[in-house]
Amino acid sequence: MAGVNQRGADPAAARAQEPGLRAASMVAEEAKRGRAMGESDGMGQPITGLRRGAVGENVFLCGDPARVSRIAKSWSNVREVLNLREYRVAVGERDGVRLAAASTGIGAPSTAILVEELAKIGVRRMIRVGN
């Protein structure tokens, strides 16, 4: 019996129950249906959970989550829309323009994740601030 171990369980099915693999299988299932995750089904992005329209088109990126509030301190109607691990996102307005500040954490991998997910939800301009 191919695919079944000595206990009678399918190892691939057991691995699919692990949290990280469950998310990956959801993305694969969405791809099979011909759409990206978060499009037309109302689901958020896989890591941040952000949805289209949550942030707007203009985002300032910084590394340190503590800098997000410093960036947004002169904006009006500021509210935090995400605070998860290294990712913190606040949205607000300045001179009638909707803005967001988002932290990327340390390094290229976490930055790549956030930038990709922001682009998927409609962000058009991202400016890296800080050192």
N, C-alpha and C positions, 0 to 999 in steps of 0.2 A: 504494500500500500504506500504509494509515493505520497510524500507530504504529511504523513502521520507519524508521530514519534511513538515510543513504547507505551506511553500512558494513553494513547489514543487521541491526543490533541494535535491539531494542526499548528506547527510552530509559527507559520506566517500569520495565522489568525491571532495567536497569542501576542506576537510582536505588534500587531496592528492596534492592540488595546493600550499600548504605552502612549502617554500624552503627546509627545513630540511626533510620533508616527501617526497618531490619529489626526493631527493638524495637517500633516503632509498628505495623508490619504484624502482629506477634505479638499485640499488644493487640487490634487490629481483628479478627483471626481468632478470638480468644477471645470477643469480643463477639458475633460471628456465631453462635458455638456457645451463646450464652445464659448465659455465666458470666463473672465478673470474673477477671482474671489473678490467680493465686495461690490460687484456690479449687478444691478437689476434684482438682486435677491435681498438687499438691505443688510447683508452681513458686513461687519467691519473688516479691516485689514488683519492679516493673521497674527502679527506681533503686537501692534499698538491698539488694534480695535477701532481705529479712527474710520469714520465714514465720510463719503463725499459731502462737501458743504460744511463740515465741522470746523475747518480752519480758514478757508478763503484762499486767495491766490498769492499772497505776499508773506514770506516767512523769514525771520532772522534766525540763524542757527548759531548756537554756542555749544561748547563742550560740557560745561558744568551746569547741572540742574539749578544750582543756587543763583546763577546769572539770569535766568528767565525773568524773575520778578524785577531785577534791576533794569533789564531791557524795557520791560512793559510799564515801568513806574510812571511815565508821563502820558500814558494812554488813558482813554476813558472806557468805561464799560468792560473792564478787564475781568476775565473769568478763566479758570484753569479747566482745560478739557481733557487732560491726560496727566497722570503721575504714576508711572510704572517703570520700575528699575531705574535705568539711566535716562529714560525718556520723560521729559516734563514739557507740556505744551500749554501756553496761555494765549488767549485771543483777546483782542480789544480794537479800539479805533483811535486814529489820530487824524485830525483835520478831515473827517468824513471818510477816511480810507481804512478798510478792514485790514488789520495786521495780526501776525502771530509771532511768538517767540518760542523756539523749541530747542531742547538740549539733545545732543547726540551721544553723550558719553565719551569714553576714551577710545580712540582708534578708528581705523577705516571700516571694519566690519559693522560696528553698531551705527556708524554714520551712513553707510550704504543702505542698511535696512530702513532707517528713518527716511532718507532722501527718496528711496524707491516707493515707500508707502505714501509719502506726501504727494509725490507725482501722480500716483494712481488715484488719489482722491481729489485732484484738480489744482494743486499748487503749481503756479507758473514761474514764480521768482523766489529763489532762495539765496540769501546773502549770509556768508559765514562771517561772524564777528568774534573778536577775541584774539588770543595769541595762538 
